[in-house]
Amino acid sequence: MRIVIADDSLIVRAGLTRLLGAIDAVEVVGEAADAGELHRIVAHDRPDLAIVDIRMPPTFTDEGIHAAGRIRRDHPSVAVMVLSQYVETAFAMELLDGGRTHVGYLLKDRIMQRATLIDAVRRVSAGDVVVDPTLVELLLAAPAVPAALAVLSDRERDVLVLMAEGLTDRGIAERLAVSPRTVGTHIQHIFDRLGIADSATDNRRVRAVLSYLDAVG
């Protein structure tokens, strides 16, 4: 996996480069301090994944989210994972609206959690959608169950939320204190009740997560 890292902080770039460069079969092919430099590296080196800070020079507002959107339009084969200091729901939904595979949104706090970061990088590169658990919790704060999810049982919604956080079946089973087989049954029910048919070209798990994000966003 070839990765480019874009962040105005030299310390963050160096830390991510050292962490990711120590993983087998991963190579950091470039570092950028602003959006312009990021686009030049992506166009020249064609990485598999771009990790992009949401706020970069010159205004430190939304340069990163726009850069991520441009990469997804101009280089659809490049996966994108955006890092943010804070939960910014509007930016996260804008990122997801730009295309619903090979994309992730994580808080920078996750950088300190090596296993979480590595798992997110691998999932996004493989085509999954990874959403920070804090954002999921914020979206869940709405008091009413969205109509699109009303067909699911409470436990099925619990499973879908954990799927949106990027957990595997085993991870969901551990969180809910049930067996992986039970989780698999719940997931199949989710697919059936949301009308997500099996397909050779689509990832049903990703489509289920996107249905959830659309409903609560």
Salt bridges, closest charged atoms under 4 A:
ASP7 OD2 - LYS108 NZ 2.89
GLU31 OE1 - ARG13 NE 3.42
ASP45 OD1 - HIS44 ND1 2.92
ASP53 OD2 - LYS108 NZ 3.40
ASP62 OD2 - HIS66 NE2 3.01
ASP74 OD2 - ARG70 NE 3.38
GLU88 OE2 - ARG55 NH2 2.21
GLU94 OE2 - HIS66 ND1 3.86
ASP97 OD1 - ARG100 NH2 2.72
ASP119 OD2 - ARG123 NE 3.00
ASP128 OD2 - ARG123 NH1 3.45
ASP132 OD2 - ARG110 NE 2.86
ASP154 OD1 - ARG157 NH2 2.39
GLU156 OE2 - HIS189 ND1 3.51
GLU156 OE1 - ARG193 NH1 2.69
ASP158 OD2 - ARG155 NE 3.57
GLU165 OE1 - ARG175 NH2 3.62
ASP169 OD1 - ARG205 NH1 2.76
ASP198 OD1 - ARG204 NE 3.96
ASP202 OD2 - ARG207 NH1 3.80
ASP214 OD1 - ARG100 NH2 2.92
